[in-house]
Amino acid sequence: MGVSLVGISVIIPMIRYDTWLDEAVHSILNQEDVSVQVVVVHDGIEPDPTKSWHTDSRVTIVHSPARVGQAAGMNLGVRHAEYDLIARLDSDDVSSPRRLAAQVAYLTSIPGAVATGTRVMRIDDQSAEISELKYPSGPDVRKHLILQNVVPHSSLLMKKHAFYEAGGYDPSIRQMEDYEFILRLALLGPIGNVDELLTQYRVHPGQVSRGAAPRGSHIQKVLIARKQLSKNLGDSYLNYAIKALVWQAVQYLRYYKIVKPGYERKS
């Protein structure tokens, strides 16, 4: 009798066809020691049946004729997920063949954990390595989330029940939707980062994550979620207030290009 493999539904929202998308999809189809369902959310893009992965039995094509954005696209993708574990990958990023199996093992080793990320290597538009995107690793990185998002979105693996308990992504915000969601997810239990380079994050001029405005509803909702997590972890109000001021100041510095965002820095 064969060994039953853990199943994971991986959501890949996309807004264009390119070789990076093909690389992203195949990096999930080539995962080792797990069963995968790849949910490719076509956000305002017509499905292309000529794609080599389009007819793979492990691929689920989800089509939104109108553009709905990252948050709504993720929610739509999760509704088509067949498995109890949900992973995320951006359409221009790449997963190591060992990524999901390593994350499953790590997630099950942490009591009460609801999600994990991984260490991340930045790559350029030609897939050449640049440098590691430095974030803390370990079984519970939630205290670091109060200062910044330390769980790279493309490396996220979570329990499906936690996704729904957290309320899913907020489709009313079009920027920082990943950070705001992860903050709410962290209210439910530990979030760890596997201490291995298992995800490749592509840096290129067309990234959706570039140029987030330093003011707006996304900022206010992130601040509310940060405050809730800070209280949940027993942080003092003074510590939270200082971190909130620092974070808001950094958003302005990034927006006006006084400092570079983390994914653009060399170390």
C-alpha positions in Angstrom: 0.0 0.0 0.0 1.4 3.4 -1.0 2.0 6.2 1.5 -0.7 8.9 1.5 0.9 12.3 0.9 -0.3 15.5 2.5 -2.4 17.6 0.2 -1.9 21.4 -0.3 -3.8 23.8 -2.5 -1.5 26.5 -3.8 -3.1 29.8 -5.0 -1.4 31.7 -7.8 -3.2 34.9 -8.8 -2.2 36.2 -12.2 -2.8 39.3 -14.4 -0.7 38.4 -17.4 0.9 35.6 -19.3 4.7 35.4 -19.4 7.5 32.8 -18.8 7.6 33.8 -15.1 4.1 32.5 -14.7 5.0 29.2 -16.4 8.0 28.9 -14.1 5.9 29.6 -11.0 3.3 27.0 -11.9 5.8 24.3 -12.8 7.7 25.0 -9.5 4.6 23.9 -7.7 3.8 21.0 -9.9 7.4 19.8 -9.3 7.0 19.8 -5.5 8.4 16.7 -3.7 6.7 14.5 -1.1 3.3 16.3 -1.2 0.2 16.2 -3.3 -0.7 19.6 -4.8 -3.6 21.4 -6.4 -2.5 24.5 -8.2 -5.3 27.1 -8.4 -4.4 29.6 -11.0 -6.7 32.7 -10.6 -7.0 34.5 -13.9 -7.8 38.0 -12.7 -9.3 39.8 -15.7 -7.4 37.5 -18.1 -8.9 34.9 -20.4 -7.6 31.3 -19.8 -5.2 30.1 -22.4 -5.8 26.4 -23.2 -2.5 26.2 -25.1 -0.5 26.5 -21.9 1.3 23.2 -21.1 0.0 23.2 -17.5 -3.6 24.2 -18.5 -4.8 20.5 -18.9 -2.7 19.1 -16.0 -5.2 17.3 -13.7 -3.6 19.0 -10.7 -4.3 22.5 -12.0 -7.6 24.3 -11.3 -8.4 27.2 -13.6 -10.4 30.0 -11.9 -11.5 32.9 -14.1 -12.7 36.3 -13.1 -13.7 38.2 -16.3 -13.3 41.5 -14.5 -10.2 42.5 -12.6 -10.8 42.1 -8.9 -7.3 42.6 -7.4 -5.0 40.5 -5.2 -7.2 40.2 -2.1 -10.4 39.2 -3.9 -8.4 36.9 -6.2 -6.9 35.1 -3.2 -10.4 34.7 -1.6 -11.7 33.4 -4.9 -8.9 30.9 -5.2 -9.3 29.6 -1.7 -13.0 28.9 -2.4 -11.8 26.4 -5.0 -9.2 24.8 -2.7 -9.6 21.0 -2.3 -7.2 20.6 0.6 -7.0 21.7 4.2 -3.6 23.4 3.8 -3.4 26.5 1.6 -0.2 28.0 0.2 0.5 31.1 -1.8 2.9 31.9 -4.7 3.1 35.1 -6.7 3.0 34.5 -10.5 6.5 35.8 -10.9 8.1 33.9 -8.0 9.5 30.4 -7.7 9.3 27.6 -5.0 12.1 25.2 -4.3 11.0 21.6 -4.9 11.3 21.0 -1.1 9.4 24.1 0.0 6.0 22.7 0.8 7.1 19.4 2.4 9.5 21.3 4.6 6.8 23.8 5.6 4.3 21.0 6.4 6.9 19.3 8.6 7.6 22.6 10.4 4.0 23.6 10.8 3.1 20.3 12.4 6.1 20.6 14.8 4.9 23.9 16.3 2.0 23.5 18.8 -1.0 25.7 17.8 0.8 27.1 14.8 -1.5 28.4 12.0 1.0 29.3 9.3 4.6 29.3 8.2 6.8 31.2 5.8 10.3 30.5 4.6 13.6 32.3 4.1 13.6 34.0 0.7 16.3 34.6 -2.0 15.8 37.6 -4.2 16.3 37.0 -8.0 16.3 39.3 -10.9 14.2 39.3 -14.1 16.6 36.7 -15.6 16.3 34.4 -12.5 19.9 35.2 -11.3 20.3 35.3 -7.5 20.8 38.7 -6.0 20.8 38.3 -2.2 18.7 36.9 0.6 15.7 38.9 1.8 16.6 39.1 5.5 13.7 38.3 7.9 13.8 36.4 11.2 13.3 32.7 11.3 11.9 30.5 14.0 8.7 28.9 15.4 7.0 32.2 16.3 7.9 35.4 14.6 4.7 37.3 15.6 6.5 39.9 17.8 8.4 41.0 14.7 5.1 41.5 12.8 4.2 44.4 15.0 7.1 46.4 13.4 7.0 45.1 9.8 5.8 42.2 7.7 8.4 39.5 8.2 6.4 36.6 6.5 7.0 36.9 2.7 3.7 36.5 1.0 4.9 34.2 -1.7 6.2 31.8 1.0 3.0 31.6 3.0 1.5 28.2 4.0 -1.5 28.2 6.3 -4.3 26.1 7.6 -7.6 26.6 5.7 -9.7 26.8 8.8 -7.4 29.6 10.1 -7.9 31.5 6.8 -11.6 31.5 7.3 -11.5 32.2 11.0 -9.3 35.2 10.3 -11.9 36.4 7.8 -9.9 36.0 4.6 -8.3 38.9 2.8 -9.9 42.3 2.9 -11.0 43.1 -0.7 -11.6 46.7 0.1 -7.9 47.4 0.3 -5.6 47.1 -2.8 -2.3 47.7 -1.1 -0.6 45.9 1.9 -3.5 43.4 1.8 -1.0 40.6 2.6 0.4 42.3 5.7 -3.1 43.2 7.0 -4.2 39.6 6.5 -1.1 38.1 8.1 -1.6 40.4 11.2 -5.1 39.1 11.6 -4.0 35.5 11.0 -1.4 35.9 13.8 -4.1 36.6 16.3 -5.1 32.9 16.0 -1.7 31.3 16.9 2.0 31.2 16.2 3.4 31.9 12.7 6.9 30.5 12.0 9.5 31.0 9.3 11.4 27.9 8.2 15.1 28.5 8.5 15.8 27.4 4.9 16.0 29.3 1.6 12.9 27.7 -0.1 11.3 30.6 -2.0 12.7 32.8 -4.7 11.3 36.4 -4.8 11.6 38.1 -8.2 12.6 41.8 -8.2 11.6 43.6 -11.4 10.1 47.0 -12.5 6.5 45.8 -12.9 6.0 44.6 -9.3 2.5 45.3 -7.9 4.0 45.8 -4.4 6.0 48.9 -5.4 4.9 52.4 -4.5 2.4 51.8 -1.7 0.9 55.1 -0.7 1.8 56.2 2.9 -1.8 57.2 3.6 -5.2 55.7 3.0 -7.6 53.0 4.3 -4.9 50.3 3.9 -2.6 52.2 6.3 -5.4 52.6 8.9 -6.4 49.0 8.7 -2.8 47.8 9.1 -2.5 50.0 12.1 -5.6 48.6 13.7 -4.5 45.0 13.1 -1.0 45.8 14.4 -2.6 47.3 17.6 -4.7 44.2 18.1 -1.8 41.8 17.7 0.4 43.9 20.0 -2.3 43.7 22.7 -2.8 40.0 22.1 0.9 39.4 22.6 1.0 41.4 25.8 3.0 44.3 24.5 2.7 47.6 26.3 0.8 50.5 24.7 3.9 52.7 24.8 5.9 50.1 22.9 3.2 49.7 20.4 2.8 53.5 19.9 6.6 53.9 19.3 6.6 51.1 16.7 3.5 52.6 15.0 5.2 56.0 14.7 8.4 54.4 13.3 6.4 52.3 10.8 4.4 55.2 9.6 7.5 57.3 9.2 9.2 54.5 7.1 6.2 54.4 4.8 6.7 58.0 3.9 10.4 57.6 3.5 9.9 54.6 1.2 7.2 56.4 -0.8 9.3 59.4 -1.4 12.4 57.2 -2.2 14.4 58.4 0.7 15.0 54.8 1.7 14.6 51.7 -0.4 12.1 49.0 0.5 13.6 45.8 1.9 13.3 43.8 -1.3 15.5 46.4 -3.1 18.2 46.6 -0.5 21.3 44.5 -1.1 21.3 43.0 2.4 
